[in-house]
Amino acid sequence: MTTATEISNRIIEAVMAQKLAPGSRLGEQQLAMLFDCSRTIVREALTRLATRGIVTVSARRGWYVIEPSQDEAREAFEARRVIELGLLHQLKVVDKTALRQLKSHLQREKAALAGTDVGMRSFLLGDFHVCLAECLGNSLLADTLRDFTARTTLIAMLYQSSHDAAQSCADHVRIVEALEAGDIARAEALMSEHIGTVQSALRLQASSDPLAGLRDALAPVRKSPAQATPPARARKPRAAPKSSTPPASDPDAPADASTYLGALL
């Protein structure tokens, strides 16, 4: 029987391969049928992913893949920057075994770029950062980076990233070359540039205005001179009843409705 760990890992892999889009519904019954297990095991897997910030649950709607906000997107990239640059900054030397593993990963990246499996390509480009942490001997940070990489993959899908896959692979090659040359400072600088480039490719607004849509919709409509309403014909005033004193205006009378609405907007 499939375990909760195996289910959660499969979902993470599907996210990193861009096979599960932000907002995708994850039905307990469907997953239980797919993995041939009980709904209890599925619920345990989804609860773990919710704790890791990959899925969310609503009492009425069920389980869904997260849809990160713009603020959450910036925080995710900042967290990755802190973790990955810190990992390289404390590094003294990279052993030959780690370099062989990294080069092997790069070969798989290049093969995926040359092929037609877009999901594999997306997964390997994100998994490079996890592989780097594992090769440098920090499995705890590797697990953390796996979650953040999955989240930034969702962010790239949600905010229509224009970043080129070939450029990511080329960045990874330069980082490994710097590590092989023993130039840790250069590898750190290249990683910082790489993360910044990926983040800058997102279509994020400079600032978020929660009233922007409503403000635009309710803005006054300015008509062109050609569309302006022609003045109404002057009506011949009715004969007023004869009175010795003119009638006084009522200060409590309501103002014209169109004038009042225009003043509000």
N, C-alpha and C positions, 0 to 999 in steps of 0.2 A: 504494500500500500504506500502511496506517495505521502511523504512527510510535509509538515508545514514549512520547514526550511527549504525543501525542494520547490515548493509552490512559490514561495516568496522570491527565491533566486530566479525562477523562470520569469516572473513578472518584471523583476529588475532588468533582466537581459532583454526582454521585449521592449521595455522603455528605452534602454540604451540603443537598441536597434531601430528605434523610431517606428515600431510596430504597434505600440499603444500610444495613442495621442492624448494630450491633456483633456480631461473631462470624460474619458472613456469609462463606461459603466462596467463594473465587475460583479456580476450576479453570483451569489453564493451557490445556488443550485446548478447553474451552468458550469461553474468551475469544479464543483464536486463531481459532476458527470464527466467532465473532460479529464480530470486527474484520477477518476475512479476511487474516490475517497468520501468520507463523510463531510457534511457541512461544518461540523465542529472543527475539523482540521483546516478547512478553508478559512473559517472565521479566525482561527488562530494565526494563520499566515497573513491575512489582511490586517489584523490587529497589530502585528509586528511591523508591517509596512506603514501603517498609520503612525506608529511611534517614530519611525525613521523619516517621516515626512514625505512619503511617496504617494499614499492614497489618503482619502478622507471619507468619512461616513456621515450620512444624514439619517435621522430616525425614520423619515418618510421615504427618502429616495434611494437609500442603500449605499453601496460602496462605489467610489469613483476615483480615477486617477486625478491627482491634484492639478489645478490651474493656477500657477504662481502669479501673484500680483507683480507690478513693476518694482515695488519696494523689496519684495521677496527675491526677485531676480537679481537685484543689485547686491543684496545680502549674500546670496548663494555664491556669486562670483567673488565677493570680498572674502568669504570663508575659504574658498578654494585657493585664493591668492595667499592668504595667511598660512594655510597648511602646507601647500606645495613649496612656497619660497622658504618657509621655515625648515622644511625637510631637507632642502638642498643647502641651506645656509649652515646647518650644523654638520654637514657631510665633510669628511676628511679625505677619503679615498674610495674609489669604486673598484671592487674586485673583478677579476676576469669572468667569473661565473655570471655575475649580474650583467656585465656588458654583453655576454653571449645571449642571455635571455632577452635583453632589450633589443639587440640586433635581430633576433629571431622574430620578435614582435613587429619590428619595422618591416621585415620581409613580408609578413602576413598583411600588413597595412598596404604595402605597395601592390601585392597581388590582388587585394580586394578593390583597390582603385582601378586596376586594369580590367577587373571583371564587371559583372552586371548585378551582383548581389548588393544592393544598396544597404540592406539591413546589416549585413556583415561588415560592410565598410564603416557604417556609423558606429557599430558596437566597438570595433577595433580602435577607432580613433579616440573614443572616450575611454576605452579600457587601457590605453597606453599609460594614462596617469595613475591608474590603479596598479598596473604592472610595475611602474617605476617605484612606487612606494613599497611594493612587495620585494622587488629586487634590492632595495636599499635596506631591507631587514625590518620594516615596521608594519606588521600585519594589522595592528590596530588602526593606524592612519590609512592603510589600504582599504579597510572596511568603511571607514568614514568617507574617504574619497569616492568610493563606489556609489554611495548614496548621493553625495553632492554632484557627482558626474551625471547620475540619472536625472537629478533635478535640473541641472543646466541643459541637459538634452531636451527635456520637456519645455524649458524656457525658450530654447532655440526654435522649437516647433511652434510654440504659441506666438512668439514675437517675430516669426518669419525671418530667421537669420539669413544673411546674404554671404556668410563666410564660406570660403571655398575649401572643399575637402582636401584637395591636392596641396593647398597652402598649409593646412594643419599637419599633414604628413611631412612636408618639407621642414616645418618648424620642429617636429619631433626628431627628425634626422639631425638637425643642427644641435639640438640639446644633447643627444647621445654622443655626437662627435666632440662636444666640449667636455663631457664627462670622461670620455676615453682619453682626451688630451690632458686630463687632470686639471682643467681650468674650471673649477667649481663656480667661481664668481661669474664667469661668462655664461655658464649653464643656468645660473639663477637669473641673470639679466634676460636671457633668451626666454625663460619660462614666464617671467613677468610680462614681457612683450607679447608672448603668445596668448596668455590669458586676456590681456588687454585688447588684443586684436579680435578675439572671439567675442568678447563682451561688446565692443564698439560696433560689431556687425548686426546687433539686435536693433529692431525698430522700436526703441523706447522713447517716450516723450520726455522732454527735459523736466517738466513738472506736471503733476497730476492735479487737475481741477475737477472736483466731483460735480460742480454745477455747470461745466462747460457745455454739455449737450443741451440742458434746459435753457441756459442763457442764450445760446444761439437760436434755439427754436422760438423763444419769446422776444427776440429782438424786434424793435419797431420796423415795420415794412415801409421802406422809402420808395415812393412812386416817382417815376420819371415825369418830366413836364408833359410829355405826350399822353401819359396815363392819368394825369391829374384830373380830378372830378371838376367839370365846369361849374361855375357858380350858378346857383339856382335863380330862376327868374324872380324878380321882385314882385311880390303880390300887392295888389291894391289894398291898403289897410281898411279894415272894416270901421264903420263909423262907431266911435266909442259912445257909450251912453253919456248923456249930458250930466255933468257933475260940476259942482262948484269948486272941488279940489281934486287934483290928480291922484290916482291910486298909488299907494306906497308899495315898493317892491318887498317881497317876502324873503327875509334873510334865511329862513329855514327851508326854502324850496330846494329840492335835489338838483345837483348839477347835471348837465348833459352826460349821458352814459358813455358815449365815445370819448369825450374829453377826459372823463375820470379814468377810463381804461388806459388811454394813452399816457396819462400822468404816471400811472403805476408802472408801466413797462419802460 
